[in-house]
Amino acid sequence: MFSTNTKIKNNIYDLAIFSKIPAFPEKLHVGRPNIGGRENLLARINDMLDRKWLTNHGQFVQEFEKKIAEYIGVKHCIATCNGTIALELAIRALGLTGEVLVPSFTFIATAHALQWQEITPVFCDIDPKTHTIDPYRLQQMITPRTSGIIGVHVWGNPCNVEALTQIAEQNNLKLMFDAAHAFGCSYKKQMIGKFGEAEVFSFHATKFINAFEGGAIVTNNDDLAEKIRLMTNFGFAGLDNVIYIGTNGKMNEASAAMGLTSLESLDEFIEVNYRNYQCYQNELADIVGVSLFAYHKEEHSNYQYIILEINEALTGVNRDTLVKILEAENVIARRYFYPGCHRMEPYRSYFPHAGLLLPETEKLTQQVMLLPTGTSIDGESIVKICHMIHFIVKNANSINRALVKPLSSETEQKNTLSP
Ligand code: T4K
């Protein structure tokens, strides 16, 4: 399966973790930005400078919002300076209070956007198959203080929208979605962005469509959209007239220029991500204990994350060791979302025993790792990474033994001397 020129380690002491040369001269990151049409971006930046209109809902932001709304098939899109502020705005505009049910298996921004407004995130466990909030468990966690639910379409994989919608309706709760990962993805053939009261995207540099920093709230609710738009601009309803408490959540024109340029390459980025995903799938297929998270074949996906679950009982090597070995080779795998929001401050102090109700989250945060993808990596590098994972798993026992051995005096000296 592997071409011979990608076979880079002959024995375990060739691994960089044992002070040998890394397999890659430069670091390969998860989240390397896709740049797209540089000339188009620069032309837009020049245009923006010529027009001397840099922010405050300028021409590019308006165009960006229109394109996003059209692409999804939703009435309103409000572009923001990032996804976190977009979450905060949507939460506030929806009037969420008290407690809101969220998964702990998400980026910390989902929880912080609530706590920042003194709303308590109540962490609910996930379905281990989808990595998204488990509607069955969620139902059991509703209390009189619960005002809403934030589902997170983790990896762009949709939540069980139907079940969540039903639960929200039956219990008179507001439902919104953190769709930070899910631009370009669908649920039952409908584009994500159309569900709940509102959905929130992130266009951070590490997302497959980026606006340097950026976010957006999409909704079909006219009143909500109007409120959010006002709140994004300090609550101004025309000059000298403020009608809400608002913030500065505006996207600037340079970000929108990048966002528009990025959108022009959307199909190409997805194609590259898909090709990378297929390559990982082929190359990792026969490693027992290493499973690649599978995207729904029948849905639209952006394939922007390559997610592995490592079953130590089968591989003989645990996720953290694998991450360390790869890191030494300059493959910077990431442990999203380790250790889970409930194990981060302030939540671990507020709810020290939250983990007892989150068995699947606890398990998954120990097993998941992400690998580099996107336009910055080529097929040959992917094959090389997979070959290394193969090699590590095949030699797990000897590697584990060698890693616990005291360092030789030569290595010890090298490590002491290195900066
Ligand atoms: N909800 C969810 C579910 C989210 O995942 C996120 C963000 C949000 C809400 C909030 O949206 P934003 O407010 O961010 O718009 C990264 C991103 O910063 C974050 O946007 C993302 N999710 C999260 C999953 O990943 P970090 O701290 O792990 O990675 P970071 O930003 O250090 O970047 C990762 C790697 O990418 C770097 O080591 C190097 C490379 N990189 C990064 C940047 C920024 C580059 O090569 N060039 C770059 O410009 O959070």
Residues whose N, C-alpha, C, O or C-beta is under 5 A from the ligand:
A	BS01	T4K	H29 V30 G31 R32 P33 N82 G83 T84 T106 F107 A109 T110 D178 A180 S202 F203 H204 A205 T206 G214 G215
